[in-house]
């Protein structure tokens, strides 16, 4: 868009009526060109797509529903259509179906030539055809002059995603997670580089994310490298020791619905003489309550029993559908038959037989161990038992639980790759897996849609970093970041703090050989650290020498016992005489341990009201680069004590430098895989208190699990406005800029509908009526996040950093963004390894920046917001480098992480943490905190950065 008419038209152009249009593109910084992980899509000029809704009854889900769609598409009426395998089919022309068209589909498994006699017949209705012209959307996205919003954008994008997702989801050699993530299941040597064993019976596969995106000038196809975690495709008896058979209940949960191929029977043959694998789904282990309604229920001595402890009734005349042909089952009732006798092959008849004996007689070549539990591949009412040795786990079955620390580290190592490696994978393996090459027989190709052969290039800019300001004596000193970071050697914090009384705890443990340093050596190192704090501008003179710092002994793996020990020592601190009561405690830990950390933070923050800073003893005691380590720890001390670590030149902070703008960060953390049923979500809010942006006190609220919108935002905003008022002589902010983290694209409007009114209500309660009538405070809301799949790669070596990523400060607000939406991608940080992920910022409300008059520095509101966001990314107080996410959102994320510590028995029950439960806190409509709330922060810490 080169002409001024087009540029000016941007101010009025929007794809939605709700969100502010782009006020022009940013102009600041060095202009460069980067690759983006998108392919250009070229649709035929008059391509129309007709969508039919598909209704299935009785209802089906998952793989069964997908199979019903497969059977539907085999009918002549539906040849050559696309589907997302759940609710719709898409055609390039009208299928001429009568109104209310219904077809009956008898269910048959893949490979079966005819439906079984007992197969369910599904009624499938194909109804409500709606036709959309793809070219209309492309014209709208290509238009330089404003027009009415294109209201059918979401529907067209949804259909295009179904068209491109059809090929990988239909391909037998590709496994999919959801609609967008696809993984090659090829086990040959050629694909070995995309598979990594993680240990514990799990493996990671490298796959590809796929999504059609609207952009300036037309449609693009976003393809990104992604990684999934799956069960290893191995025999169950080999997998059991890796998964851990100690806890049969946990193991049965892990295996629930896992699909296995049965290998003790000869392969079935289809009409085309192809091998048809025998596939079963595990419903659990053998239970003592299995098959109670049967005439001859199985005999199971103990839940999770092995093959010698599980017996079933074997009839001499099993019905044609009896599972004894495939598994040891109890459906073979043998009615009116007398016990005893035998049948061909030496098997007894009309009597009970153990699974072990049955397989020893019928399949003597298979070695079966009694150590492995028998699996049930039927159901609890009509069980069918198989020994683990005859079940092979099918590839591509994802797991839905949290990884262990070792598995996580292995996964990170596998996923961490150079940018150019990921780009090569996308253009090579990715196109093949997703069916994007011209030779692939894909639906998108049949529809006439062409996919560009190379990644698109887009215009980008590299913003100049701001100068970082510290103190040197009484003078201010400035330094310029290099490669996104700087060194605070020989300088002092901008505003030092007074720690007050403080001490340390030396935690020892019976794990391993213990520490390689003595209590005396630790005392000397702490004295050296105290000297460092004083030289950095922190008053650390309140060290408590009498009584001496305690040494506490912990017991490896005994989390509940350790929690009681930690509570006891902090109780003593809390009850100590004023001269011996610490405000800060340095906790010297024997090793990095989640449960230990959770216990310390929970009791320190919510019970004792004492600031805690944790260090691992072996790192704290290292003399090599010790000053750098001390510096990183001192950053936390100063922030918790109320100091300001560093600041920026006021010119770089725009409207904030006037001291009348409060910046807010808001985030919500949700229960993750492995969390307790009914675990709550927790919302966290942080807000600045002055123009320096150095202190960000916080508040939080427990709310209903998996609810993203913040129910108690009104009271949380009131608390932040009151803190501002207290720190600013009774004045309230004129402007409020909120960076809202963690909201998906489909929820942007919800923020305006549900959260914005709560912000307004909070302001009405505190601001004078005439101020609110005049529209004060003015509010801007920017959604920010990193959970997107857009990546940028340098096109020239001179524009790359040391890790081959784009330089820190790279910003993209065109090319892969919509011209009418006000959003941009910013990579403020230096990525040390792997591929850098930019933060994405999307403005959903603006009452502030549009009102700022253009200046020499900021020619438009876009420049003002982009530079402010980039500059603020250098103000994260816990590091001496620019960070990837704007600090308000980053701090809110850290706060939510701390809240997970307090709720670890809800979020991470496998850690057997003894921290107090707050399940009851999720029951209230507003979730407001009471004085008895177990995670209420003690008053002494409430208005501090306790969460750092």
Residue, then its C-alpha position, 0 to 999 in steps of 0.5 A: x500500500x504505497x499511496x497516501x489515499x490507501x494509508x489514510x483509508x486505514x483509519x476507517x477500515x475494520x473487519x469487525x465493528x467492535x475492535x478499533x481499526x488500525x491507525x496506520x502502520x508503524x514507521x520506526x526502526x530499521x527496515x528489513x525483510x523476513x520470512x514468515x512460516x506461511x504459504x500463499x494460497x491462490x484460489x480460483x477466481x469464482x471458487x464457491x464452497x457449499x457447507x452442509x451440516x451433518x447430524x448423526x443419531x444416535x450420537x457418536x464421538x471421537x474415532x467412531x464419529x470419524x469412521x461414520x463420516x468415512x462411510x458417508x463419504x464412500x457413498x456416490x452422492x458424496x464423492x470428492x467432498x471435504x470434511x472436518x470429520x465432526x459436523x460438516x461436509x464441504x463441496x464446490x457445488x450443490x449436491x442436489x440433495x432433497x430437503x432433510x436428506x437422511x441416509x442410514x449407515x450400518x456401522x462397520x469397522x475399518x477393513x470389515x467388508x460387511x457390517x456385523x449382525x449386531x452393528x448399530x445403524x446410524x441415521x445421518x442427516x445432511x442438511x442446511x446447505x449454505x454457499x460462500x464465495x471465497x473470492x469475496x473474502x479475498x477481494x475484501x482482504x485485498x481492498x485498499x479502500x474501506x467498505x462494509x465489514x465482511x461478516x462471513x469471514x469466520x465461516x469461510x476460514x472454517x471451511x478452508x481449514x476443513x478443506x486443508x485438514x481433510x487430507x492429513x486426517x484421512x491419511x492412514x499414515x498420519x495421526x492427528x491431535x484435534x483439527x490442526x496438529x498432524x504427525x507422520x506415523x512412518x516408522x522407517x529410518x527416513x522418518x527416524x529424525x522426527x521421533x524421540x523416545x522420552x522414557x517412561x513408555x512415551x515418545x515425542x513425534x515432530x509434526x505440523x500445525x496447519x491453519x488458514x489465516x486472513x491477511x493483507x491481500x488475501x489468504x495465507x496458510x500458516x504451517x508450523x513445526x509442533x511436537x506431541x507426546x504419544x505412547x510408544x508403539x510397543x507390546x504391552x508387556x514391554x511397555x508395562x515396566x516403563x509405565x510403572x506397574x506399582x500402582x495398578x489404579x494409576x496404570x489402568x487410568x493411563x491405559x484407558x481407551x488405548x487402542x491395541x492390535x491383537x497379534x496371537x490370531x492369524x490376520x483377517x483378509x478383506x475382499x481385496x485380500x488385504x490384511x485387516x488388523x484386529x484392533x481392540x480398545x482397553x477399558x482397564x484391568x480385570x476387576x473383581x466386579x466384572x461381568x456380574x450380570x452374566x450367568x457365569x461371571x468371571x472369577x478375578x481374585x484381585x483387581x489388576x490380577x495377572x493371567x493365573x488369577x483370572x478365570x472365565x467360563x469356556x463353553x463347548x458351543x460358543x456363539x458365532x460372535x463369541x470373543x473366545x475366538x479372539x480373547x478370553x471372555x465371559x460372554x460364552x455362557x454355555x447355557x444348559x450344558x453340564x460342567x466338564x468335558x473337552x473340545x478340540x485342541x485339548x481345551x476343557x468345555x463348560x467349565x472355568x479356565x484361567x487366562x493363563x491355561x487357555x493361552x498355554x493350551x491354545x497358543x503354546x508358542x506365546x510365553x505369558x508372564x503372571x507378573x503382568x496384569x490382564x487387560x480388559x478389551x471388552x467392557x465391565x458388563x461383558x469383559x474380554x481378557x487378553x494377556x499383555x504379551x498379545x497386545x501391541x499399542x498402535x502408534x500415534x495415540x496421544x497422552x493427556x497428562x503431565x510429563x515428569x521432569x526428565x521427560x520434559x527435559x528430553x522433550x525440550x531437547x528434541x523440540x529445541x532447533x535452529x530457525x532454519x531447521x524448522x523452516x526446512x522441515x516445514x518446506x520439506x517434511x511438512x508439505x508432504x505430511x499435510x498433502x500440500x505438494x502438487x503431486x499429492x492427491x489432496x481435496x484442496x488440489x481437487x478444489x483448484x486451490x494452489x499453495x505457494x511453493x516457498x515461505x512468504x516474505x514480509x516487511x519488518x522493522x528493528x526498533x532501537x533499544x532504550x537506554x537502561x538507567x541505574x545509579x552510580x553513587x548519587x549520579x544516574x548512569x545509562x547503558x545501552x543493551x547489546x543483543x537484548x541484554x546488559x550488565x549491571x557490573x559496578x552500578x547500583x539499583x536505581x532505587x535501593x531498598x531497606x531489607x529490614x531484619x533478615x536471616x537465612x535457613x540452611x536446609x540439609x537433606x538425606x538425598x545423595x551424599x549431602x552438600x560439599x560445603x560446611x555451615x561455616x563456609x555457608x556463613x562466610x558466603x552469606x556475609x559476602x552476599x550481604x556485602x554485595x547487597x550493600x554495594x548494590x544500593x540495598x541496605x542489608x544491615x539488619x542481618x540477625x546474628x542472634x539467634x544464629x541462622x537455623x539448620x533444618x534437616x529434610x527427608x527425601x521424598x517425604x513431602x508431607x513430613x517436610x512440609x510440617x518441618x518447614x511450617x514449624x520453623x516459620x512458625x518459630x520466626x513468626x512468634x519470635x521476639x521483635x529483635x529476632x523476627x525476620x522480614x526476609x529469609x534466604x532459603x538455601x536448598x539442598x536441591x531443586x525440588x517442586x514440593x519443597x519450593x511450594x511449601x516454603x512459598x505457601x507458608x512464607x506468603x500466606x501464613x508467616x508474612x515473611x519474604x522468602x528467596x530460594x537458592x540452591x546451595x551448590x550454585x550459591x556457593x560456587x566461586x566461579x561467576x559468583x558476582x553474577x549469581x549474587x546480582x540475579x538473586x539481589x534483583x529479587x530482594x530489591x523488588x520484594x523490598x519495594x525498590x526499583x531495579x532500573x528505569x528508562x529514559x522518559x521519552x521512551x515511555x510516551x504517555x506513561x512518563x506524565x505520571x497519570x497512566x496506570x498499566x495493568x497486567x491480567x492473566x488466568x491460570x487453569x487446571x492442567x492435565x493431571x489436576x484434580x477433578x473440579x480444581x479451580x482457575x485462578x485470576x491474577x492482576x498486577x498494576x503499576x503505581x507510578x511513572x517509573x514502572x518499577x513496582x507492580x503490587x498484585x491481587x488475585x482471585x480463585x474462581x470456577x475451573x476453566x473459566x477464562x473471563x475474570x468474575x471478580x475483576x471489579x473488586x480486583x480493579x478497585x484494589x489496584x486503583x486504591x494502591x495507586x491512590x495511596x502512592x500518588x497523594x490521593x490522585x487517581x489515574x487519568x488513563x488505564x492501559x491493560x495488557x490482557x494475557x491468555x485470551x484466545x482469538x474467539x474470546x476477544x469480544x467476551x473481554x469487552x462484553x464481560x470484563x470491560x463493564x467490571x472495569x467501568x463499574x470499579x471506576x464509577x465507585x472511586x472516581x467523582x461522577x463528573x470525571x466518569x461523565x467526561x469519559x475518565x479514566x480512558x481505557x485501552x485493552x491490548x490482548x497479548x500472548x505467545x500461544x500462536x504459531x507465527x514464526x519469523x526467520x531472517x532472510x539475510x545473515x546481517x539481520x540475524x542474531x547469534x542464534x540465527x534468529x531475528x534481532x531483538x526488537x524485530x516488529x511485524x505489523x503487515x503482511x501476515x496481519x489483517x490490514x483492518x485489525x490493529x495488531x502486531x508481532x514483537x520479538x523484543x528478546x534475544x532467543x539463546x537457543x531454538x526458534x524465537x517466538x514473537x509476542x502477538x499484541x491485538x488492540x480490542x479497545x483504545x481510548x488513549x493512543x488515538x487521542x495522542x497528537x502526532x509528534x516527530x517521534x511518533x507519527x501515529x498511534x501505531x508508533x506510540x503503542x509499538x515503541x511503548x510496548x517495546x520499551x516496557x519489555x526492557x523493564x522486567x525487574x527480575x532480569x538484565x535483558x529484554x523479555x519476550x512478553x510485555x512485563x505487565x502480562x509477564x508479572x501477571x503470569x508469574x503471579x499465576x504461577x505462584x498461585x499454583x504453588x499455593x494450590x499444588x494439592x489441586x493442580x499437581x496432586x501427584x506431587x503429594x503436596x501438603x499445601x492447603x486446599x482451596x477447593x471451597x474457594x471456587x464455589x462462590x459466585x464472585x469467588x471473593x476472598x474471605x478472611x479464612x481463605x487459606x491463600x489470602x496473602x498476609x497484610x505485611x506482604x499484600x502490597x509488595x511484589x511477593x510473587x517474584 
